[in-house]
Amino acid sequence: MRKPKILMLGWEFPPIINGGLGIACLGLCKELRKSADISLILPKSDPSYIVDHVELIGLNNIDLLKLNIEAGKYYKDFSDVEYVPANIMPYDTTGRNGNIFPILQEATNGTHKKDASNSFQINDLYGDDLIAKVIEFSKYAAAVAATKEFDVIHCHDWMTFLAGLEIKEASKKPLVLHVHSLEYDRGGAESHGWVYDLEKWSMEHADAIIPVSQYTGTIAKDHYGINPKKLYPVHNGTDFVNVFHTPKDFPEKLVLFLGRMTGQKGPQYFQEIASKVIESVPNVRFVMAGTGDRLRGLIETGAFKKIGNKLHFTGFLNKERVNKLLSMADIYCMPSVSEPFGLSALEAAQFGIPCVISKQSGVAEVLYGALKADYWDVEKMAGHIISLLQNESLRETVVRDAFNDLQTCTWERSVGHVLSIYKRVA
C-alpha cells in the first residue's frame, strides 16, 4: 500500500532551535517517517543536518527570488490597518486589538518586502518582527508547496497556520493543525488580538486539529469556540535518554525549575514555593534554569526575600547542560499557569526525579503518579516538596509510578493516533 505523502510545516527544528516545539516536531517526524513520506518546510534549517527519509526544506537554503509568488486568497479577506510591530518572543505574546491579519495586504503590496534571498538568513526566528516573518513564510512556503505532491497538510503551531490556509486553498488538500500552544496559554484568558484571531480563524477552517492534550483541546473548544468534533488530542511522546547521575558539589538537596522566565511558566510561584520550603527545610537549594522577561525581577525579589543564597539562576542552558542539571536534581517542580503539555516533566521523570506539577498542564494527564496542585496553591506545592524531601518511601513511590507512566508515552503511540487522523480527513 502506498505511503501517504505529508506536507509538514514547522517553525523550529533542531539543531537550530531546541525548544519544546522543535523537539516535538523532530520526535514526531522520526517515528512518522516509517509510515509516511514527509516533506517538512521550515523558515530555517541546517543543510548539514540530515533526518533519513524526511525531506527538510529550509527557506534559507532556497533562492527565493526564483519562486513563483502569487497573491494568496487570504490576503484580500481582511481589512487594511496599520502595521504594529509585535514584540513576540517564543510563546510569549501580548494581546493586540484589531482585525485579523492586519498586515497581510501590506505584505502583498510590498510595503515590508525585504530582499527575498535574505528573508530567512536570520539568527532569531522570533523577535519584534515575528508577524512580518510569519507572513513572509506563508508566501514562500505556499510557492514551495506548489511544486510538491502531497495528500495532507500538517502545520505545527500558529506561525505556520497562515501558510497552511494558503496551501489548502490552492491545493484543495485537507489541513491538519497541530496545536502545541495557544495565545490563551501565553497571555491569559483576556488575551485577544492578531495571534488569537489567526489561531481561531485557522482552527475554524482546518479539517482536523491535534491539541497536545485534553487540556488544550478544552481551551480550543471553550475559549475559541471550536467544534469539538474536529479536535483529536494526541499527547507527545518521549525520546530515549541516556540517564546518568552526577554527584553534587554541595550537601543540600536540589529542587529544579526548567523553563522560560515568563508569566505562563509560573516562575514567580516557584519562588514563593522555595521561600516556604526553606522555612521548614533549610538544607535545600533551588535552581531556576532559563531566561525571559521576568528574570531580572525574580533575581531582585529573591534578594529582597533574603533567599538569594538558596536560589540560583543559570540563564539559558543547552540540552547537554540541562541533562547534567537533571542528573543532579532531587525534585522537579513545574508550577505552570497554563501548560499545553510539558515535555520537561517527562524528561525529569526519565532521570528518576519525582515531579510536582500544576493541574493546569497536559502532562498531568499522563504522569498519573506525579504530585499535583493548582498553580496558585503554593502552600500545597511546598507541602508536596517538603514531603518528598522528608519521606523516602513517598519519593520511591512517585518515581516508580512515573516510570510506569513513561512506558505509554511513546512517539510510536502518538504517531498511531496521527495516522488515524490522516485517514479520517483524507
C-alpha positions in Angstrom: 0.0 0.0 0.0 1.3 3.5 -0.9 2.5 5.5 2.0 0.7 8.8 2.5 2.6 11.9 1.4 2.6 14.5 4.1 3.5 18.2 3.6 4.5 19.4 7.0 5.1 23.0 8.0 7.2 23.8 11.1 8.9 26.8 12.7 11.6 25.3 14.9 13.7 22.3 14.2 17.0 21.1 15.8 19.8 21.8 15.8 19.0 25.5 15.1 16.4 25.7 17.9 16.0 23.0 20.5 12.8 24.4 22.2 9.9 22.1 23.0 8.2 22.8 19.7 11.3 21.8 17.7 12.0 18.7 19.8 8.3 17.5 19.5 8.4 18.1 15.7 11.6 16.0 15.4 10.3 13.2 17.6 7.1 13.0 15.6 8.9 13.0 12.2 11.4 10.3 13.2 8.6 7.9 14.0 6.1 9.1 11.3 8.7 8.5 8.5 8.3 4.8 9.0 4.7 5.1 7.7 4.6 8.2 5.6 6.7 10.2 3.1 7.4 13.6 4.7 8.4 17.0 3.2 9.0 19.5 6.0 9.1 23.2 5.1 10.9 25.4 7.7 11.9 29.1 7.7 15.5 28.0 8.5 17.2 24.6 8.5 20.8 23.4 8.8 21.7 21.9 5.4 24.3 19.6 7.1 21.6 18.1 9.4 20.0 15.0 7.9 17.0 13.1 9.0 16.7 9.9 7.0 13.6 9.7 4.9 12.5 13.2 5.8 12.9 16.0 3.2 13.9 19.1 5.1 13.3 22.3 3.1 14.7 25.4 4.8 13.7 28.6 3.1 17.2 30.0 4.0 18.7 27.4 1.6 16.5 28.4 -1.4 16.9 31.2 -3.9 13.5 32.7 -3.0 13.7 35.1 -6.0 13.1 32.2 -8.3 9.9 31.1 -6.7 6.6 31.9 -8.3 4.8 34.0 -5.7 1.1 34.5 -6.2 -1.1 36.7 -4.0 -2.9 34.4 -1.6 -6.6 34.3 -1.2 -6.4 35.2 2.5 -4.5 38.4 1.9 -7.7 40.1 0.4 -10.1 38.6 3.0 -9.2 41.1 5.7 -9.3 44.9 6.2 -6.4 47.3 6.0 -5.0 48.5 9.3 -1.6 50.0 10.0 1.3 47.6 10.8 2.1 47.3 14.5 5.5 45.7 15.4 5.0 42.6 17.5 7.3 42.2 20.5 6.8 38.4 20.4 9.4 36.2 21.9 9.0 32.4 21.8 5.5 31.7 23.1 5.3 35.0 24.9 2.9 37.1 23.0 0.8 40.1 24.1 -2.8 40.7 23.1 -3.5 43.3 20.3 -6.7 44.8 19.3 -7.8 45.0 15.6 -8.9 42.8 12.8 -7.3 39.5 11.9 -4.2 39.5 9.7 -3.8 43.3 9.9 -0.7 43.5 7.7 -1.4 40.9 5.1 -2.3 43.4 2.4 0.7 45.5 3.2 2.9 42.4 2.7 1.1 41.7 -0.6 1.8 45.2 -1.8 5.4 45.0 -0.8 5.4 47.6 2.0 7.5 45.4 4.2 9.2 43.5 1.4 12.8 42.6 2.1 15.5 41.2 -0.2 13.8 37.9 -0.8 17.0 36.0 -1.0 17.9 37.1 2.6 14.4 36.9 4.2 15.3 33.8 6.2 19.1 34.3 6.6 18.3 35.3 10.2 19.6 34.3 13.6 16.4 34.9 15.5 13.2 33.3 14.2 11.2 35.3 16.8 11.8 38.9 17.9 9.8 42.0 17.3 9.2 41.4 13.6 7.8 37.9 14.1 4.4 38.7 12.5 6.2 40.0 9.4 8.2 36.8 9.3 5.1 34.7 9.6 3.6 36.5 6.6 6.8 36.1 4.5 6.9 32.4 5.4 3.3 31.9 4.2 4.1 33.4 0.8 7.2 31.4 0.2 6.1 28.2 1.8 3.0 28.2 -0.4 5.2 28.7 -3.5 7.4 25.7 -2.5 4.3 23.6 -1.8 3.0 24.2 -5.3 6.0 22.2 -6.6 5.2 19.2 -4.3 2.8 16.3 -4.4 1.1 15.5 -1.1 -2.1 14.1 0.5 -2.3 16.1 3.7 -1.0 19.4 5.0 0.2 19.2 8.6 1.1 22.5 10.4 2.8 23.0 13.7 1.6 26.0 15.8 0.3 29.4 14.8 3.4 30.6 13.0 2.7 28.1 10.2 -1.1 28.3 10.2 -1.4 31.1 7.6 0.8 29.2 5.2 -1.3 26.1 5.8 -4.5 28.0 4.9 -3.0 29.3 1.6 -1.8 25.9 0.6 -5.1 24.3 1.5 -6.9 26.9 -0.7 -4.5 26.3 -3.6 -4.3 22.5 -3.4 -7.7 21.6 -2.0 -6.0 19.1 0.3 -7.0 18.6 3.9 -5.4 20.7 6.5 -4.4 19.3 9.9 -3.3 21.8 12.6 -1.0 20.6 15.4 -1.6 22.9 18.4 1.4 22.9 20.8 0.4 26.2 22.4 -2.3 28.8 22.2 -2.4 32.6 22.8 -4.6 31.7 25.8 -1.6 30.0 27.4 0.8 32.8 26.7 -1.3 35.8 27.5 -4.2 34.5 29.6 -8.0 34.4 29.1 -8.3 38.1 28.3 -5.6 38.0 25.6 -7.0 38.7 22.2 -5.6 40.3 19.0 -3.7 39.3 15.9 -2.4 35.9 17.0 -5.6 34.9 18.8 -7.6 35.7 15.7 -5.2 33.8 13.4 -5.5 30.8 15.7 -9.3 31.0 15.8 -9.7 31.5 12.1 -7.3 28.7 11.2 -8.9 26.2 13.5 -12.3 27.1 12.1 -11.1 26.4 8.6 -9.0 23.3 9.3 -10.2 19.8 8.7 -8.8 18.4 11.9 -7.0 19.8 14.9 -4.5 17.9 17.1 -4.1 19.6 20.5 -1.2 18.1 22.5 -3.5 17.4 25.4 -7.1 17.2 26.5 -6.4 20.4 28.5 -5.5 22.3 25.3 -8.4 20.8 23.4 -10.8 22.1 26.1 -9.3 25.6 25.7 -9.8 25.4 21.9 -13.4 24.4 22.5 -14.4 26.8 25.3 -12.2 29.8 24.7 -12.1 29.7 20.8 -15.5 28.2 20.1 -14.1 25.4 18.0 -16.3 22.4 17.1 -15.2 19.6 19.4 -15.8 17.0 16.6 -12.7 18.5 14.9 -10.5 18.1 18.0 -8.3 14.9 18.3 -5.9 15.3 21.3 -2.7 13.4 21.0 -0.1 13.5 23.7 3.6 14.0 22.9 6.0 11.1 23.2 9.5 11.0 24.7 12.8 10.1 23.1 15.2 7.6 24.7 17.6 9.4 27.0 20.9 8.1 28.3 20.2 8.6 32.0 23.2 9.3 34.2 23.8 10.8 37.7 26.3 13.5 38.7 27.4 14.0 42.3 26.6 17.5 43.6 29.4 19.8 44.9 27.2 20.6 47.9 25.4 18.6 50.5 21.9 20.1 50.2 19.0 18.7 48.2 18.3 20.4 44.8 14.9 21.4 43.6 14.8 22.4 39.9 12.7 24.7 37.7 13.2 24.5 33.9 11.6 26.9 31.6 11.3 30.4 30.3 11.0 33.1 32.9 7.6 34.3 31.7 4.3 34.6 33.3 3.0 31.4 31.6 5.6 29.2 33.3 4.9 30.5 36.8 8.4 31.3 37.9 7.1 33.7 40.5 5.1 30.9 42.1 8.2 28.7 42.2 10.0 31.5 44.1 7.2 31.7 46.6 7.2 27.9 46.9 11.0 28.0 47.5 10.6 30.6 50.3 8.0 28.4 52.1 10.1 25.2 51.8 13.2 26.9 53.1 11.3 27.9 56.3 10.7 24.2 57.0 13.7 22.5 55.4 16.7 24.8 55.4 19.2 22.3 53.8 17.8 22.6 50.3 18.7 24.7 47.2 16.5 25.9 44.4 17.8 26.3 40.8 15.9 28.2 38.1 17.2 27.4 34.6 16.0 29.6 31.7 15.7 33.2 30.6 12.9 35.6 29.9 11.3 39.0 30.7 10.7 38.1 34.4 14.4 37.1 35.2 15.6 40.4 36.5 12.6 40.9 38.7 12.9 37.4 40.1 16.6 38.0 41.0 15.7 41.2 42.8 12.8 39.6 44.6 15.0 36.7 45.7 17.4 39.1 47.3 14.5 41.1 48.9 13.2 37.8 50.4 16.7 37.0 51.7 16.8 33.6 50.0 19.3 34.7 47.4 21.9 32.3 48.9 19.5 29.4 48.4 18.1 30.4 45.0 20.3 30.1 41.9 19.7 31.4 38.3 21.6 29.7 35.5 20.3 31.6 32.4 19.9 29.8 29.2 21.2 26.2 29.1 21.7 24.0 26.0 20.4 20.4 26.0 23.7 18.9 27.3 23.8 21.2 30.3 20.1 20.7 31.0 20.7 17.0 31.2 23.6 17.5 33.5 21.4 19.6 35.8 18.7 16.9 35.7 21.3 14.3 36.6 21.9 16.2 39.9 18.3 17.2 40.8 16.3 15.7 43.6 12.9 17.2 42.8 11.4 18.8 39.7 8.8 21.5 40.1 6.6 22.8 37.3 4.1 25.4 38.5 2.9 26.5 35.1 -0.1 28.8 34.9 -1.1 27.2 31.6 1.0 24.4 30.1 -0.3 22.7 26.9 1.9 19.7 27.6 5.1 20.0 29.5 7.9 17.8 28.0 10.3 18.9 30.6 8.4 17.0 33.3 8.7 13.8 31.2 12.4 14.4 30.8 12.8 14.8 34.6 10.8 11.6 35.2 13.2 9.8 32.9 16.0 10.8 35.2 14.2 9.3 38.1 13.2 12.7 39.6 9.9 12.9 41.4 7.8 15.7 39.9 5.5 18.3 41.4 3.4 19.8 38.7 0.4 22.1 38.2 -3.0 20.7 37.4 -3.2 23.2 34.6 -0.9 21.1 32.4 -1.3 18.5 29.7 1.5 16.3 31.2 -0.7 15.9 34.3 -2.9 13.7 32.1 -0.1 11.1 31.5 2.1 11.4 34.7 -0.6 10.0 36.9 1.8 9.4 39.8 3.2 12.9 39.9 2.1 15.1 42.8 -0.2 17.9 41.6 -1.7 21.1 42.8 -3.3 24.2 41.2 -0.5 26.6 40.1 -1.6 29.3 42.5 -1.7 26.9 45.5 1.9 27.5 46.7 1.1 26.1 50.1 0.2 22.7 48.7 3.1 22.6 46.2 5.5 23.5 49.0 3.9 20.8 51.1 4.5 18.2 48.3 8.1 19.2 48.1 8.7 19.0 51.8 7.0 15.6 51.9 9.3 14.3 49.1 12.4 15.7 50.9 11.5 14.1 54.2 9.7 10.9 53.2 11.9 8.5 51.2 9.1 5.9 50.8 6.8 8.6 49.2 9.7 9.6 46.9 10.3 6.0 45.8 6.6 5.5 45.1 6.3 8.7 43.0 9.5 7.7 41.0 8.2 4.2 40.4 4.8 5.3 39.3 6.3 7.8 36.9 8.5 5.1 35.4 5.4 3.0 34.7 3.6 6.1 33.2 6.5 6.7 30.8 6.0 3.3 29.2 2.9 4.6 27.4 4.5 8.0 26.5 6.0 6.9 23.2 6.1 8.5 19.8 5.0 5.2 18.3 1.8 5.5 20.2 1.4 9.2 19.2 2.0 8.5 15.5 -0.6 5.8 15.5 -3.2 8.4 16.5 -1.9 10.9 14.0 -2.1 8.3 11.1 -5.7 7.6 12.0 -6.4 11.3 11.8 -4.8 11.5 8.4 -7.1 8.6 7.2 -10.1 10.3 8.6 -9.5 13.6 6.8 -8.2 12.1 3.6 
